[in-house]
Amino acid sequence: MKLFKILVLFIIFLLVFSYNYNIFADDEDFENIEDISSYIETSSNIVTEPTINSRAAIVYDRNSGFVLYGKKENEQRKMASTTKIMTAIIVIENANLDDIVTVSKKAAGTGGSRLGLHTDDKISVRNLLYGLLLVSGNDAAVALAEHVGGDIPSFANMMNNKCTELGLTSTHFVTPHGLDDDEHYTTAYELAKITDYALENETFRNYVGTKTYTITINNYSKTLSNTNELLGSLNGVYGVKTGFTNGANRCLVTAVKRGKMDLICIVLGADTKKDRTKDSIELIEYCFNNFELFNIKEKIQSEFQNWKLCNSSSFNVVKGVSNNISLELDALPYDFFPIKSNHFDDISIYIYCTYNLQAPLEANSIIGYLSVSLEDRNIVTLNIRNTNYIPEKNYKDFFTQMLKNYIYSLESIFFE
């Protein structure tokens, strides 16, 4: 009887130990760093571009798509668990979050950072996503991939198809978790594009912005803590994902918003967790300290209206029934643009238009463009269109015009 009680207590202990504790696991090999407040304090007033340890990095403005800082941002690199940003968005877009997944032997046996799943565990897609994004569970990644895609290769095809949809050419996925594979890679720039796309999804934003969350596996609770050291520590941070493998080194994707400025900061290939944290903070603070949002839409509209006043009567539509050109500029996809405050006067606008046009002239036909540059770097180019349809003259139009010209000549002779 005594032995039976001991056995029961031992089983209870195992269950509690397995399911009801805080998880901080990531593929970070448990490297600890000191309080990051010292990094924040020393970087708060940074004005010069920092020298960083990370092998590739980018700071990307979400509103305009402009790159505020780049270091080898187009170089293909391994991405470790930042892969799970794409994994999550594929799952969110293709699965019912309330579906219950039975964990396979393959998923349960996946190494690296783990949620702690076992074969035949029952867990919802919703909770697997928390395990994927908060504690970077590779076992959760495989379970989700198998549920959504049927198997890992099929799910990887879904990931790569999304890359094609987003116009990405330097990214390729093989796995849903990001463990090292020579055919699994991205660039800092394209990872920023993936992250920007994912952050448009409210469900994804809620996941990556969650600091702690308690899930259930087989009706047992387990509390997860987000591995993102900047979430809740650095002003404005609302995501996104950490990562580490021996091939990728330390990686961190950070989304941070202050006022109307919304940035994605990515560092890839840092030697240590301390380096990736320090690099990220310095890049973020440098950009917020040195860049301001300039109302580029207002400046473009002002320049275009002034140009129209000076040039609207200069058009000639050869063989057209009229020269009634109606000029319109394509819409700018954003109102504000991040520019260093001492470079506001360096913005230049160039307008080119074809003044001699040929009828018939279709409505909304492109007849020119407006280009905006900053220090010889093109920011945006917008088409100039004629919104009026101008048909070609027929014989009646030519006869009418000849008659008008004849009458005008007679009037000039007799009423001179």
PyMOL commands that set and color helices and strands:
alter all, ss='L'
color gray80, all
select helices_A, chain A and resi 2-19+37-43+80-94+105-108+125-133+138-149+152-165+188-199+202-208+273-290+296-311+341-346+395-414
alter helices_A, ss='H'
color red, helices_A
select strands_A, chain A and resi 22-23+56-61+67-71+100-102+122-124+212-217+220-225+237-245+249-258+261-270+291-295+316-318+327-329+336-340+347-353+356-358+365-374+377-386
alter strands_A, ss='S'
color yellow, strands_A
deselect
rebuild
show_as cartoon
